Amino acid sequence: MERGAGAGAAGGWIFLSAGEPSGDRHAARVARELGARRPDLKLVGLGGPAMAAAGVELVAGLEDLAVMGYAEVARRLPFFLSLRRRVWRTLATRDVRLVLPVDYPGFNLPLARRAHASGIPVLYFIAPQVWAWREGRARRLAETCDRVLTVLPFEQDRLREHGVDAYFVGHPLLDEPAAGHGGGSRPRASSGPLLGLFPGSRVQEVERMLPVFAAAARRLARSHPEMEILVARPPHLPADSYEPYGIDTAAAAEVLARATTAITKSGTITLELALAGTPMVVGYRTSALTYALARRVVKVPSIALVNLVAGERIVPELVQEDLTEDALVRACAPLLEAGGPEAARLRRALGELRARLGEPGCARRVAEQALQLLGPPVG
């Protein structure tokens, strides 16, 4: 079948690609904005339940896509090669007029290259963190993407230095209803302290980080008997992965709303906690191979986005061998004292951080950029 022969509306298809829960949410909002402005368009891609509910036809779901690290990807290489062939076939057999990758660079950078080689415009939303890795990725973005939309303010200028047509569109977390509470603080569901644990959205992350997060939380509970503990569990991960730790689980949104202090993995979740005004300790551990390779190429002094956006280390970070039960207890204990100086200092710093993330309306701006690249409806 020749490209363009597949079924589609007069406006053709947009291919969206997100590989993680946060990307699924952000892409879903963009999908709804596109649908409201151009109902003649059809949407297909990779993602999760939020994208499906927004009208995106899924080629694969998050349960298939959520892997982390070099070693884990290598073990699942046959699946990803098969998925790549399916995606390439979709690009070739449907009238795809725009590819819109969302973060997830391990898959989306090759997708952008393939789309560009096929003559399909590429609008990359949530730029890969090329400023943290080898600059060759920035050159690849310039070569394969028509436009790149950044969600961190300093990324626009750094990418433009490498010839990328980059625009800062604000952070998509500001589009989420809970981020709208004054002062960046969410209403609490109860008056007592609650320690939220956020070990990640991938099986490998949970396996590596929840044991040490849970052990530290139980020790802290012995000195704070009034404290509750709650673990954030994504809906696509099985409940039995959490049962050995004997700690209640809930959806991440509920834990975010209730937590007064958090122990969390690195990533976008640190910005979500910052917008909630929640003091946190950031910990991360990956395979020895992945860590050894990452140390050779990572160029930034911090793993936590909240610290990178702030321009200084405002929250504690514990990485790899430094992520121990004892270290977590020492770092977290001062933050559990609601009226203590360390918790107060951190809340002030998190409140100042909010202004650096732009204004609400990110999804609308992304949709507008997409329609600029698409041009008017055909026919």
Residue, then its C-alpha position, 0 to 999 in steps of 0.5 A: m500500500e502506498r503512503g496516504a492510502g490508509a483510511g483518514a479524514a481530509g486533514g490526515w493523521i498526526f502521530l503522537s508518541a509518549g512512553e511514560p505516564s507523564g508524557d501520556r497526560h501531557a500528550a492527551r491534553v495536546a490531543r484534545e486541543l487539536g481535536a477542538r481546533r481541527p476535528d478533521l484530523k485523526l490521531v494515532g500513536l504510542g501512549g497510555p489511557a489518557m491519550a486513548a481517552a482523548g481519541v488517539e488510536l494506540v499502536a502500543g501502550l505504556e505497559d509495553l514501553a516502560v523500561m529504563g536503562y541500557a541493560e533493560v532496553a537491551r533485554r527487550l530489544p526484539f520487542f522494540l525492533s518489532l514495534r519500530r517496524r510497526v510504527w514505520r509501517t504506520l507512517a508509510t501506509r497512512d496519510v501522516r502529516l505531522v509527527l509529534p514526539v513527546d519526550y521518551p528520547g530512546f524511541n522518539l529520536p529514531l522516530a523523528r529521524r525516520a519521519h524526517a527522512s520520509g518527508i513528514p514534519v516533526l514537532y518535538f514536544i518536551a525536548p530530550q535533555v541534550w544539555a545533560w548528555r552528549e551535544g550530538r543529540a542537539r545536532r540530531l534534533a537540528e537535523t531531524c526536527d522542524r521545531v522543538l518545544t521546550v518546557l524548561p526555560f533555559e533549554q531554548d537558548r541552549l538548543r538554539e546555540h546548536g541550530v535547533d528551532a526551539y521555543f519555550v512553551g511553559h511547563p505542562l504541569l501548570d495545565e494540571p488543575a492541582a497546580g493552580h492552587g495559590g502559592g503552589s500548595r495543594p489542599r491536604a486531605s488530613s491534618g496529620p503528617l504523611l510521608g509520600l514515597f514515589p519510587g517511579s512508574r517503571v517496574q525496574e525503578v520500583e524494584r531498585m528504589l522501593p526497598v530502600f525508600a520503604a526501609a527508611a520510611r519505616r524507621l522514620a515512622r518509629s520516631h514519628p508514630e503519628m505519621e502515615i506512609l503512602v506509596a504512589r503506584p501507577p495503574h499499569l504496575p501490578a499491586d503484588s510488586y508492592e505487597p512485600y513492603g506492607i505499605d498502603t498504595a494509592a494513585a500518584a495524584e492522591v499521594l501528591a495531594r496528601a503528602t506533607t513530605a516526600i522521598t522520590k525518584s528523580g524526574t518530573i515528579t520533583l517538579e510536581l512536588a515543587l508545585a505542591g510545595t512539598p519538601m522532598v528528598v530525591g534518590y535514584r539508583t540504576s543498574a551498575l552498567t547504566y550508571a557507569l555509562a551515564r557517568r561518562v556522558v552526563k554533564v550536569p551537577s544534579i539529577a533532580l529537575v527541581n535543582l536544575v531549574a532552581g540553579e542550585r541544590i535546594v533539595p537533597e540528592l542521593v544517587q547510586e551507592d549514596l542512596t542508603e537507608d541511613a542517608l535517607v533517614r538523615a536527610c528526611a528527618p528534618l523535613l518531617e518537622a513542619g515548623g522546623p527551619e529546614a522544612a520552612r527554608l525548602r518551602r520558600a525555595l519551592g515557592e520561588l521556583r514556580a515562577r520559573l516554569g512559565e504560565p499555564g496554557c502549554a497544551r494550547r501553545v503546543a497545538e498552535q505550533a502543530l497547526q502552524l506546521l500542518g497548514p490549512p486543511v487539504g481539500 
